Amino acid sequence: MEILDLRHFASHDLRPVLEEEVEVWQRLLQWDYQASAEMILRYADSRILPGYAAIERGRVHGYCFFVYEGSKGVIGDLYVLDSGATRGRRREIALELLNHAISTLQQSPGIHRVEAQLLVHPADELSEPFLRAGFHRYQRQFLSLPLDAAYHPPQRPLEPGIDMHRWTEADYQPAAHVITAAYANHVDSNVNDQYRTISGSLRFLNNIVRFPGCGVFDASSSFVAMHRPSNTRAGLLLCSRVSHDVGHITQLCTLPEYRRSGIGEHLLRDCCADLVARRFSAVTLTVTEENQRALAFYLRLGFKPMHIFDGYVWEG
Ligand SMILES: CC(C)(COP(=O)(O)OP(=O)(O)OC[C@H]1O[C@@H](n2cnc3c(N)ncnc32)[C@H](O)[C@@H]1OP(=O)(O)O)[C@@H](O)C(=O)NCCC(=O)NCCS
């Protein structure tokens, strides 16, 4: 097996790998990865996607790509075929691809941080090259809440002065302030450093709300909690559509001073009520295991663990 620059290969070379990967995302995470796969194939045809391909007898058996975002490198995806020629060697090929991607990113001039979230790969499976290269590992859970069960309204009413509205464009800028304040000194701002600053949170929002990378943003099931007397946004929930009947919560946070008064639960219930009314079958989200309170909160509300994966961060 040879590891070669991904930019030598076009969409027809990569298509069989991505077709299998689309099936895995659907089976494991209820996630329709087709649009992301098409985007990767378009980039491949433009020969602008940095990464590596595993090649044997002229055929691509696996790939790994990364992107540069300022001084940060992000490993976007990694997949190795689970059939034919790769049988028994899948992990070995994946590790080899990762070794190449990690050393290229760490040696890229001006890159001070590298992040990777390998969603479809079970926790620990591919940790070796990351840990050897000095990455910190954050175990993360993928949770799913079936929406076929009867809808239960929140047990506690909202405090006077707090009300909910559906996401509008006017929430965009203030939401960046809510995210930055909600994640100050929080483990998730180590996993995703965008949360640390207003400009980073705006970039996060831009990726979620305007780009169809993490599903398609769904304004109808995304809500904002407003404290009317002070005209303050106290919390928010963002949801995207990741398959025809599955929503994925990409963000849920409450300002520290408004926590433990039921806002988080109301945001979740309002989101679920909207999805139920539109006949969605499930809503999913990811949570860092170290974020014990949030994990316990989701489990209490009926979310079920589906899959455990790793997030990796290197700060040079
Ligand atoms: C997780 C988070 C969104 C919860 O938001 P919240 O508005 O505090 O949520 P709620 O008030 O509905 O519930 C939180 C807890 O307060 C309790 N609570 C709710 N109303 C209460 C009240 N009136 N009095 C006392 N406790 C109350 C709930 O029972 C719940 O307890 P639990 O954690 O043991 O389940 C919030 O802690 C947060 O923003 N954290 C930082 C960002 C984050 O971790 N987001 C999740 C990433 S996956």
The ligand as an SDF file (V2000), in Angstrom:
LIG
                    3D

 48 50  0  0  0  0  0  0  0  0999 V2000
  -25.7790   22.1200   29.8350 C   0  0  0  0  0  0  0  0  0  0  0  0
  -26.5300   23.4620   29.9270 C   0  0  0  0  0  0  0  0  0  0  0  0
  -26.9200   23.8830   28.5160 C   0  0  0  0  0  0  0  0  0  0  0  0
  -27.7840   23.2570   30.7720 C   0  0  0  0  0  0  0  0  0  0  0  0
  -28.5230   24.4840   30.7190 O   0  0  0  0  0  0  0  0  0  0  0  0
  -29.4760   24.9810   31.9060 P   0  0  0  0  0  0  0  0  0  0  0  0
  -30.2080   26.1510   31.3860 O   0  0  0  0  0  0  0  0  0  0  0  0
  -28.7120   25.1320   33.1710 O   0  0  0  0  0  0  0  0  0  0  0  0
  -30.4460   23.7110   31.9890 O   0  0  0  0  0  0  0  0  0  0  0  0
  -31.6400   23.4450   33.0290 P   0  0  0  0  0  0  0  0  0  0  0  0
  -31.7690   24.5910   33.9740 O   0  0  0  0  0  0  0  0  0  0  0  0
  -32.8310   23.0450   32.2290 O   0  0  0  0  0  0  0  0  0  0  0  0
  -31.1440   22.1580   33.7870 O   0  0  0  0  0  0  0  0  0  0  0  0
  -29.8700   22.1040   34.3990 C   0  0  0  0  0  0  0  0  0  0  0  0
  -30.0100   21.4910   35.7770 C   0  0  0  0  0  0  0  0  0  0  0  0
  -30.6630   22.4360   36.6070 O   0  0  0  0  0  0  0  0  0  0  0  0
  -31.7480   21.8150   37.2620 C   0  0  0  0  0  0  0  0  0  0  0  0
  -32.8020   22.8180   37.4230 N   0  0  0  0  0  0  0  0  0  0  0  0
  -33.6130   23.3030   36.4650 C   0  0  0  0  0  0  0  0  0  0  0  0
  -34.4680   24.2160   36.9980 N   0  0  0  0  0  0  0  0  0  0  0  0
  -34.1340   24.3030   38.3100 C   0  0  0  0  0  0  0  0  0  0  0  0
  -34.6110   25.0830   39.3910 C   0  0  0  0  0  0  0  0  0  0  0  0
  -35.6250   25.9410   39.2180 N   0  0  0  0  0  0  0  0  0  0  0  0
  -34.0070   24.9480   40.5780 N   0  0  0  0  0  0  0  0  0  0  0  0
  -33.0020   24.0930   40.7670 C   0  0  0  0  0  0  0  0  0  0  0  0
  -32.5010   23.3240   39.7890 N   0  0  0  0  0  0  0  0  0  0  0  0
  -33.0600   23.4260   38.5670 C   0  0  0  0  0  0  0  0  0  0  0  0
  -32.1860   20.7280   36.3290 C   0  0  0  0  0  0  0  0  0  0  0  0
  -32.8780   19.7000   37.0090 O   0  0  0  0  0  0  0  0  0  0  0  0
  -30.8690   20.2530   35.7880 C   0  0  0  0  0  0  0  0  0  0  0  0
  -30.2860   19.3310   36.6960 O   0  0  0  0  0  0  0  0  0  0  0  0
  -29.3070   18.1620   36.1510 P   0  0  0  0  0  0  0  0  0  0  0  0
  -28.1310   18.8580   35.5500 O   0  0  0  0  0  0  0  0  0  0  0  0
  -28.9990   17.4260   37.4110 O   0  0  0  0  0  0  0  0  0  0  0  0
  -30.0980   17.3860   35.1530 O   0  0  0  0  0  0  0  0  0  0  0  0
  -25.6700   24.5350   30.6410 C   0  0  0  0  0  0  0  0  0  0  0  0
  -25.1420   24.0100   31.8240 O   0  0  0  0  0  0  0  0  0  0  0  0
  -24.5260   25.0940   29.7920 C   0  0  0  0  0  0  0  0  0  0  0  0
  -24.7110   26.0190   29.0120 O   0  0  0  0  0  0  0  0  0  0  0  0
  -23.3080   24.5570   29.9770 N   0  0  0  0  0  0  0  0  0  0  0  0
  -22.1440   25.0550   29.2420 C   0  0  0  0  0  0  0  0  0  0  0  0
  -22.2380   24.6970   27.7970 C   0  0  0  0  0  0  0  0  0  0  0  0
  -22.4360   23.2060   27.6120 C   0  0  0  0  0  0  0  0  0  0  0  0
  -21.8060   22.3810   28.2780 O   0  0  0  0  0  0  0  0  0  0  0  0
  -23.3260   22.8580   26.6740 N   0  0  0  0  0  0  0  0  0  0  0  0
  -23.5660   21.4880   26.3140 C   0  0  0  0  0  0  0  0  0  0  0  0
  -22.5440   21.0540   25.3280 C   0  0  0  0  0  0  0  0  0  0  0  0
  -22.8800   19.4190   24.7330 S   0  0  0  0  0  0  0  0  0  0  0  0
  1  2  1  0
  2  3  1  0
  2  4  1  0
  2 36  1  0
  4  5  1  0
  5  6  1  0
  6  7  2  0
  6  8  1  0
  6  9  1  0
  9 10  1  0
 10 11  2  0
 10 12  1  0
 10 13  1  0
 13 14  1  0
 14 15  1  0
 15 16  1  0
 15 30  1  0
 16 17  1  0
 17 18  1  0
 17 28  1  0
 18 19  1  0
 18 27  1  0
 19 20  2  0
 20 21  1  0
 21 22  1  0
 21 27  2  0
 22 23  1  0
 22 24  2  0
 24 25  1  0
 25 26  2  0
 26 27  1  0
 28 29  1  0
 28 30  1  0
 30 31  1  0
 31 32  1  0
 32 33  2  0
 32 34  1  0
 32 35  1  0
 36 37  1  0
 36 38  1  0
 38 39  2  0
 38 40  1  0
 40 41  1  0
 41 42  1  0
 42 43  1  0
 43 44  2  0
 43 45  1  0
 45 46  1  0
 46 47  1  0
 47 48  1  0
M  END
$$$$
